[in-house]
Every structure is written in structure tokens, then in C-alpha cells.
Amino acid sequence: MIFWIASYPKSGNTWLRALISSYFYSDDGFFSREIIKNIDQFPEKIHFQGLNYDKKNITDTTKLWILAQERINRDKKIKFFKTHNIYGSINNFNFTNKKNTLACIYIVRDPRNVITSLKNHYELSYDEAFEFIINERKYIFDYHKKDDYSDFQFIGSWRTNFQSWKYQNEFPIKFIKYEDLLEQTYSVALDLIEFINKVQKNPNKINKIKLQNAIDSTAFDNLKKNELKYGFSESIFSKQENKKIPFFNLGPANEWSKILDKNIQDKILDSLGDNLKELSYL
């Protein structure tokens, strides 16, 4: 069964996967760039091997999402998958369902900080990044693979994305805030591992030394150093220069109040003020 690690882009999904994979897929809890590969993204081209779809039709794999997940679940083993997709449907095809999903961890982040990360990652202006997060029909794919859109994800707006997962009642969900994970890393991580073990019906006690190793080795500075030394598979090539854009950019130093001009701040408040209050960001 699939255990989703879901989020809107640039909301801490990679940090969360690094932490979880270090705890569950290592002997000692220490992170490595190979460890995180245990938690793959869905969808990817590999999930549609042997299935018929139009590679040049951006949304054609949506009709195969459920079938691909059924194939993943044939061995009945629990597997973690990252996704930025909304919990919903496109072209009347559901992204996932209760039959194929065991549970979900969703991490949300203050959209004012999401904007600053999106600006760097996708080389956008702040106005473009704002339009990105409020676009109800937003989708993403690897623009370097224009001959195959199998990694197409329908992410919708920041608001639609988090609400689609948070308020579903088909399967258990642990909803966390990036800011809480940042400020109370150990207690939030401990709660996450307890949730995962409970859902998996895992009777093992939490190894607190291993958990602390996972937390320490996946601290932002360590992940950034790891990327500088080895590169990072999820960083993307610049559209303007023939080089990759650093994936781990500002991290905890990303403080919207010191970065965003008042015009952008006001636009976010006007559009998403109710949601900021809903999540106690206001």
C-alpha cells in the first residue's frame, strides 16, 4: 500500500523525505543521497512502463494513475511516495483512492515563504511566483523532457492543494506545518514516526538515538553541503544558464518579512488571508 508524503512544491517535502528515509532505511539514522532514493516520486515514467499513453499529450497519463498504483501495490508491501498532486481528479480520473492508499503525511508551509522559494527554483519574478500559487489550474512537469509528459502533476493552487488533502476522510492523514518541524524538530519528528508505526502496525519502539541521528544529518546546512559535494537529483537546470539551480537555497534563512516587498505581501493577504488565519499564520 502507498504511504503518501504530499505537499505543494517548495514546502519541505524533500526535508521530510530525507528525515523519514534516514530513519526507516538506514541502520544508524544517518542520511545519504542514496537513502532518499527509497522514497520515489509518483508519477514518473517508470510507473507507466508497458502501458499505452500518448507521450506528447500532457494529461494523458492521468487515465493510468490508478492502474499504475494498483501495479505498485501488487506485492502488498508498504511504500512511501512523494507527490505534489492535489487529492482530486483531472479529466474525471482520480489521482488516488482508498484502495491504493494506506495513509498520508502532508506538510504545509506559509505561502509567503513558498513564494520566495519558487522564485529561486523556477527563476520567476515575485509577481510570477504569486500568480503561480493562486493558479487553480497549475500543473508542473520536467520541461527538459518535452517528448514525454509522464511526470505531469496537477498541483492546483497552494490553497486547493493543502485543503484537498487536509479535509479528505478516506484514509489517515498527519498534517504538519513546515514551521513547526523547523522550530520543534525532535517533537514533531517523534510524532511523525509514531504515526507511521501506528498506521503500519509496527510494534517496535522508537529508536531515539537513531531518530536524533536522522534529525542531525538532515539539518538544512548538512543537506546543502551534501548537494554542493555530490549534487542533488531534484535540482533543475536553469533556463537562462547551462547549469543547475541549487535546490537547497535559503532554508531557515527564508524569512518573507525581510524579503517580500509590501505590494506582494498585500496581494497575498488579500487572496489568502482567510487561509493564513485557518493555519494560524495570522
N, C-alpha and C positions, 0 to 999 in steps of 0.2 A: 504493500500500500504506500501511496505517496504522502510524504510529510512536507508540506509547502513552507518555504521561507519566502514570504511575499513582501513587497514594498513598492512604492513609487521610486523611480530612479533617483539616485544620489541621496538616499535616506538612511544609509547604514547597513544595507543588506550584505555587502561584502565583509564588513567587520563582523557581523553576526554569524555569517557562514564560517569565517576564519575561526571564530571562537568555538562554535559548535563542532566543527570538523576536528579542531585540535583536541577537544575533549574526547570525542567518540571514536576517532580514527587514528589515534596515536597511543603509544604505550605510556608516555610520560606527560602528555598535555602540551608539549612544545609544538608551535606552529612551524610548518614548512610549506613552500609553494606547491609541493606535491600533495600534501594533506588536503588542501582546499579543493583539489580536483575531485574528491569524493562526493562533493555536492555540485552537481552539474546544473545547467540552466535548462528549463523547458519553456518553449520548444527550441530544438536545434535540428539541423539537417539529419543527424543520425537517428532521430526518433521516427523518421518517415521513410527509412530505407525499405525498398520493396513495395512501397505504396504509390499509387498513381495520383499525381497532382501536377498542376501547371506551375513550373518553377518561376515563371515570369509574371504570374498573377499574384499580386501582393498578399491577398487574403485567402488564397485557395487552400492552404493547409488548415484553415480553421475547421473545415469539414472532417479533418482527420485527428483533431486534438484528442477526442475521447478514445478513438480506436488506438492511437499511439499510447495513451495511458493504460489502456487495457493490456497491451503487449508488455509494457513495463511491469505491470503487476502480475503477470502470469506466474512468476515464481513465488508470489505471496510474501516476499521479503519487504521489509520497511526501508524506504529510500527517501533521502532528503532531496528536494529540488528547489532551486531558486526560480522565482518568476517576478516580473513586473506587471504581468497581465492583471486586468480587473477580474473580479469574480463575477462573471456575467457572460454574455453571448455576443457574437457578431455573425451576421448573415444567418441568424437563428441557430447557430451552432454554439453550444455551451463550451466554456473554457475547460471546466472540470465538473465533477459531480460527487455526490456522497459515496457512490460505489467505488470510486477510484481514489478517494482522498481519506486519509486517516485523520489528519489534523493540520493546523496551520499556525505558524508564528508570523505575525505581521508587525513590522517596525515602521513607525511613522516619524516624520521629522518636521519641525517648524518650516513652513513653506518659504519663509524669508531667508532661511539658510539653504534650503533646497535651490532657490534661485541663484545664489552665488556659486554653488557647486555646478549647476547646469551651465552657467555662463562659461566656466572654465572647460568643462568636459566637452561641450558641443560647440565651443567658440561662438557664443552668442553675445549680443548686447543685453543689457539688463531688461530693456523693453521686450526683446525677443524671448528672453527667458521667462518673463511674466506671461506673455502670450502662450508660451509652452505649457505652463502649469494650469492655465484656465481653459485650455482647449479640450472640450468634451470628446472630440473625435481624434485625439492624438494617438499616433502609433509610432513604434520605433522598429528599426531593423539595422543590420550591419550594412551601411551604404557602400562598403567595399565589395559586397557580394551581390551585385545587382543582377547577376544571372541566376540567383536562387534566393527567394524570399522566405525560406523555410523557418528562419528565426524571427519572423514577424510577431510582434506583441502589441496587442491593443491595450494601451495603458490609460486612455481617457485623461481626465483632469486629475490634479492632485486630490481634490475633494471626492470625486467619484471613486477614485482608486481606493482610498482608505475606507470609505463608507461601504463599498461593495463587499469588502472582506469583514469589516468590523461587525456589521449588523446581519450577516448571514447566520442561520441557525441549523445548518446541515451537518456540521462537524465541529469538534472542539477547536477553539482558537485562543491563542495567547497574544494579546495586543499590547505592545510596548512602545514607549517613546524613546527615540534616539537620545534625547537629553537625559532621561533617567538612566539609561545604560552608561552614558558618559559620566554622570555625577555619582551614581551609586553602582558602579560596575559589578562589584562582588555580589551584592544582594540581588540585583536583577539577574545576573548570570546564574546564580544559585537557584532562583525561582524558575528560570527557563529550563535548567537541567532537570529539576523536579517535575516540571510539566511534561517534558519529553519522556522521562522514565515512567510517569503515571500513564500516559497515553499508550506507550509501548508495553505496559505491564511488566516493566523491568524491576525486579525485586532488589537489585544491587544498591547498596548505599553509595551516596555520592563521595567520590574521592576528592577531598577538599584540597589536598596538595596538588593533584593533577589539575583541578579547576583553577587554582591560583597560577599555575604554570601557563595554562591556556590564556588566562587574562593578561599576564605579564608579557607573554610572547606575541600577543596580538594587539598590544598597545599601538596607537597610531604611529609613533616615532619608529617603532620596530617594523611595522608594515611598510612604512615609507623607505626605510633603509633597505629592506628586502627587495623592494621594487627597483631602487637605484642600483643594487648589486646584480639582480637576476632578471629584471624586467617583470612585467605583470601581464598575463594573457588577456585581461579585460580592458587594458588601456587601448585607446583607439588612435589611429593616425590622424594628424592634423590635415584639414582640408586646405590649409594655406602653406604649410611647410611639410617637407618629406621627413617627418619624424613623429614619434608618438607623443601624445599629451600625457603628462604624469597623471596616473589615476588617483594616487593619494596626494592631494594638493594642500588644503589648509587644515582639514580635520578640526580639532578643538579650537583652533585659531579663527575659524569661520564664524565671526560674530556679525550678524546682519546689521545691528545697530551702529556699528563702526564702519560698515561698508556701503550699505544701500543709501542712496540719496532719498530725500523726503518724498519726492514725487512717486518713486516706486513703492515706498513704504505706504503711502496713502492709497495707492491703487490696490495694494494687497489687502489693506484694511477694508476698503470699500467692497471688494469682491469676496473676501474670505473671512471677514471679521467674525461672523457667526461661528464658523468652524474653528477659528483660533480660540474663541471662548469655549466651544464644545470640548476642546482638547486641553483646556487650561493654559493656553499660550498667552491669553489676555486675562 
